Amino acid sequence: MIMPITFSTIGPWVLRIIAAVIMLQTLYFKFSGADESVYIFSQLGMEPWGRIGTGVLELIASLLILFPKTTFPGALLAAGLMAGAIGSHLFKLGIVVKNDGGQLFIYALLVFFSSAALMFIYRNAGISLLKKITH
């Protein structure tokens, strides 16, 4: 039997792809030491370990998000990372960084809200994971 295509079947995949693709495409800049990435993490006092460490965590979050059984922990990790990025933009860097028109800030918001939606959709998996951890 073929499942009909509905928002409930395709929506989570769209959210996964948005979050994972944005995080994965920024890895090149973090790992290659691109000027903008070095600038950002220098402003935060976290260059180079913060840039590389954040890149590794974003890679892990991206991979976890793409697999349905690990979507919840991946989305939780991604949301946490993006909360840090959003806070850094709001309180230290500014919305616009090096004339990017706010693009990095917008990407952080997209990943954050996609991840939050995924955590809501996969909340039962999160509850099960929490029960396993605490018992």
C-alpha positions as a Markdown table, in Angstrom:
| # | Residue | x | y | z |
|---|---|---|---|---|
| 1 | Met | 0.0 | 0.0 | 0.0 |
| 2 | Ile | 1.4 | 3.4 | -1.0 |
| 3 | Met | 1.2 | 6.1 | 1.7 |
| 4 | Pro | -0.4 | 9.4 | 0.5 |
| 5 | Ile | 1.8 | 12.4 | 0.5 |
| 6 | Thr | 0.6 | 14.8 | 3.2 |
| 7 | Phe | 2.2 | 17.5 | 5.3 |
| 8 | Ser | 2.5 | 15.1 | 8.1 |
| 9 | Thr | 4.6 | 12.8 | 6.0 |
| 10 | Ile | 6.6 | 15.3 | 4.0 |
| 11 | Gly | 6.8 | 18.1 | 6.6 |
| 12 | Pro | 9.3 | 16.5 | 9.0 |
| 13 | Trp | 11.6 | 15.8 | 6.0 |
| 14 | Val | 11.4 | 19.4 | 4.8 |
| 15 | Leu | 12.3 | 20.6 | 8.3 |
| 16 | Arg | 15.2 | 18.0 | 8.5 |
| 17 | Ile | 16.5 | 19.1 | 5.2 |
| 18 | Ile | 16.3 | 22.8 | 6.0 |
| 19 | Ala | 18.2 | 22.4 | 9.3 |
| 20 | Ala | 20.8 | 19.8 | 8.1 |
| 21 | Val | 21.6 | 21.6 | 4.8 |
| 22 | Ile | 22.1 | 25.0 | 6.4 |
| 23 | Met | 24.4 | 23.5 | 9.1 |
| 24 | Leu | 26.3 | 21.3 | 6.6 |
| 25 | Gln | 26.9 | 24.1 | 4.1 |
| 26 | Thr | 28.4 | 26.4 | 6.8 |
| 27 | Leu | 30.9 | 23.7 | 7.8 |
| 28 | Tyr | 33.1 | 24.5 | 4.8 |
| 29 | Phe | 33.6 | 28.0 | 6.1 |
| 30 | Lys | 34.2 | 26.9 | 9.7 |
| 31 | Phe | 36.7 | 24.2 | 8.8 |
| 32 | Ser | 38.5 | 26.1 | 6.1 |
| 33 | Gly | 39.1 | 29.1 | 8.3 |
| 34 | Ala | 37.2 | 31.5 | 6.1 |
| 35 | Asp | 37.7 | 35.1 | 7.0 |
| 36 | Glu | 34.1 | 35.6 | 8.1 |
| 37 | Ser | 34.2 | 32.6 | 10.4 |
| 38 | Val | 37.5 | 33.6 | 11.9 |
| 39 | Tyr | 36.2 | 37.1 | 12.4 |
| 40 | Ile | 33.1 | 35.9 | 14.2 |
| 41 | Phe | 34.8 | 33.6 | 16.6 |
| 42 | Ser | 37.6 | 36.1 | 17.2 |
| 43 | Gln | 34.9 | 38.6 | 18.2 |
| 44 | Leu | 33.5 | 36.0 | 20.6 |
| 45 | Gly | 37.0 | 35.2 | 22.0 |
| 46 | Met | 36.6 | 31.6 | 20.8 |
| 47 | Glu | 39.0 | 31.4 | 17.8 |
| 48 | Pro | 40.0 | 28.7 | 16.7 |
| 49 | Trp | 38.7 | 26.1 | 19.2 |
| 50 | Gly | 35.1 | 27.6 | 19.2 |
| 51 | Arg | 34.9 | 27.7 | 15.5 |
| 52 | Ile | 36.2 | 24.1 | 15.0 |
| 53 | Gly | 34.2 | 22.7 | 18.0 |
| 54 | Thr | 31.0 | 24.3 | 16.8 |
| 55 | Gly | 31.6 | 22.9 | 13.4 |
| 56 | Val | 32.0 | 19.4 | 14.8 |
| 57 | Leu | 28.9 | 19.7 | 16.9 |
| 58 | Glu | 26.9 | 21.1 | 13.9 |
| 59 | Leu | 28.1 | 18.1 | 11.8 |
| 60 | Ile | 26.9 | 15.7 | 14.5 |
| 61 | Ala | 23.6 | 17.5 | 14.9 |
| 62 | Ser | 23.1 | 17.4 | 11.1 |
| 63 | Leu | 23.7 | 13.7 | 10.9 |
| 64 | Leu | 21.5 | 12.9 | 13.8 |
| 65 | Ile | 18.6 | 15.0 | 12.4 |
| 66 | Leu | 18.6 | 13.2 | 9.1 |
| 67 | Phe | 17.9 | 9.8 | 10.7 |
| 68 | Pro | 14.3 | 9.4 | 12.1 |
| 69 | Lys | 15.4 | 7.4 | 15.2 |
| 70 | Thr | 17.9 | 10.1 | 16.2 |
| 71 | Thr | 16.0 | 13.2 | 15.0 |
| 72 | Phe | 15.1 | 14.4 | 18.5 |
| 73 | Pro | 18.6 | 14.5 | 20.0 |
| 74 | Gly | 19.9 | 16.0 | 16.8 |
| 75 | Ala | 17.2 | 18.7 | 16.8 |
| 76 | Leu | 17.9 | 19.4 | 20.5 |
| 77 | Leu | 21.6 | 19.8 | 19.9 |
| 78 | Ala | 21.0 | 22.0 | 16.8 |
| 79 | Ala | 18.5 | 24.2 | 18.7 |
| 80 | Gly | 21.0 | 24.7 | 21.5 |
| 81 | Leu | 23.8 | 25.6 | 19.1 |
| 82 | Met | 21.5 | 28.0 | 17.3 |
| 83 | Ala | 20.3 | 29.6 | 20.5 |
| 84 | Gly | 24.0 | 30.3 | 21.2 |
| 85 | Ala | 24.4 | 31.7 | 17.7 |
| 86 | Ile | 21.3 | 33.9 | 17.9 |
| 87 | Gly | 22.4 | 35.2 | 21.3 |
| 88 | Ser | 25.8 | 36.0 | 20.0 |
| 89 | His | 24.3 | 38.0 | 17.1 |
| 90 | Leu | 21.9 | 39.8 | 19.4 |
| 91 | Phe | 24.3 | 40.7 | 22.2 |
| 92 | Lys | 27.8 | 40.7 | 20.7 |
| 93 | Leu | 28.1 | 40.6 | 16.9 |
| 94 | Gly | 25.0 | 42.4 | 15.7 |
| 95 | Ile | 22.5 | 41.1 | 13.2 |
| 96 | Val | 24.6 | 42.0 | 10.2 |
| 97 | Val | 28.2 | 40.6 | 10.3 |
| 98 | Lys | 30.7 | 41.9 | 7.7 |
| 99 | Asn | 28.0 | 43.3 | 5.4 |
| 100 | Asp | 26.2 | 39.9 | 5.1 |
| 101 | Gly | 22.8 | 41.6 | 5.2 |
| 102 | Gly | 21.9 | 39.4 | 8.2 |
| 103 | Gln | 22.1 | 36.2 | 6.3 |
| 104 | Leu | 23.9 | 34.2 | 9.0 |
| 105 | Phe | 21.4 | 35.5 | 11.6 |
| 106 | Ile | 18.5 | 34.4 | 9.3 |
| 107 | Tyr | 20.1 | 31.0 | 8.8 |
| 108 | Ala | 20.4 | 30.6 | 12.6 |
| 109 | Leu | 16.7 | 31.5 | 13.0 |
| 110 | Leu | 15.7 | 29.0 | 10.3 |
| 111 | Val | 17.7 | 26.2 | 11.9 |
| 112 | Phe | 16.4 | 27.1 | 15.4 |
| 113 | Phe | 12.8 | 27.1 | 14.4 |
| 114 | Ser | 13.1 | 24.0 | 12.2 |
| 115 | Ser | 14.8 | 22.2 | 15.1 |
| 116 | Ala | 12.2 | 23.3 | 17.6 |
| 117 | Ala | 9.4 | 22.1 | 15.3 |
| 118 | Leu | 11.2 | 18.7 | 14.9 |
| 119 | Met | 11.5 | 18.5 | 18.7 |
| 120 | Phe | 7.8 | 19.0 | 19.0 |
| 121 | Ile | 7.0 | 16.5 | 16.3 |
| 122 | Tyr | 9.4 | 13.9 | 17.8 |
| 123 | Arg | 8.5 | 14.8 | 21.4 |
| 124 | Asn | 7.5 | 11.2 | 22.2 |
| 125 | Ala | 10.9 | 10.0 | 21.2 |
| 126 | Gly | 12.4 | 12.7 | 23.5 |
| 127 | Ile | 10.3 | 11.5 | 26.4 |
| 128 | Ser | 11.3 | 7.9 | 25.8 |
| 129 | Leu | 15.0 | 9.0 | 25.6 |
| 130 | Leu | 14.6 | 10.9 | 28.9 |
| 131 | Lys | 13.0 | 7.9 | 30.6 |
| 132 | Lys | 15.9 | 5.7 | 29.4 |
| 133 | Ile | 18.5 | 8.2 | 30.7 |
| 134 | Thr | 16.8 | 8.6 | 34.1 |
| 135 | His | 16.1 | 4.9 | 34.8 |
